[in-house]
């Protein structure tokens, strides 16, 4: 082997100074997830669209000169115009205002259902997964019993027992919607409950509820957030379906399902009355699904590059 002369090399006196420096700043788990989420252009555009829809639902009914139930007998079934952007219905009510008032109702139902599903599912699944044994078998068999009947059938039966309204719809959808969250969190608890940090907390005398909420829940937060993001479009569709078949919010309250139901009856004569609420439903559900996919990619450590 040929010997290399010392003149071929250059001494770097700063090597020992820069040896311990990091090539890039350290990132926490959530900072790195936010960085990856921002890099997903489809998810970011979906999030921006959802923010605009939520903002319009909050602000527009308050600043409009029309109200969602204001009737104008001289403006019945008028098409879209500068005065009425989405046209008017058979009672002369402004569809643009009613669409955003309906967004308030539909999104409120969806978000409350997502929170209830998450809360009930986390507590139920956490208890079943943490204690295991007979308690887990009994609790999971109960879940399977409920899941054996289609969820929409449960919802319709509960709505028929209660009077149709906003909160009966929320209770009916949330009554069975937590099953998936419970199964998801139970599986996460099973994989985490024998970890060293859980055993250390148990050794120090921490109670079961404390361990579930303070140790197991934070470590299973990423799949829970993804699941809750996917629950929202499902709840929007359920509310729209119930309103479409006449079991939704009572008149004159507006929701996207009520507007779609009213517009479907006049599809051949006045198609715009169905077009605009249906378009808002489709855009919102699509954006939530795309954002949910982006959250899944961002929160999954295996997707890290």
Secondary structure by P-SEA (a helix, b strand, c coil): cccccccccccccccccccccccbbbbcaaaaaaaaaaacaaaaaaaaaaaaaaaaaaccccccccccccccccccccccccccccccccccccaaaaaaaaaaaaaaaaaaaaaaaaaaaaaaaaaaaaaccaaaaaaaaaaaaaacccaaaaaaaaaaaccccaaaaaaaaacccaaaaaaaaaaaaaaccccaaaaaaaaacccaaaaaaccccccaaaaaaaaaaaaaaaaaaaaaaaaaaccccccccccaaaaaaaaaaaccccaaaaaaaaaaaaaaaaaaaaaaaaaaaaacccccc
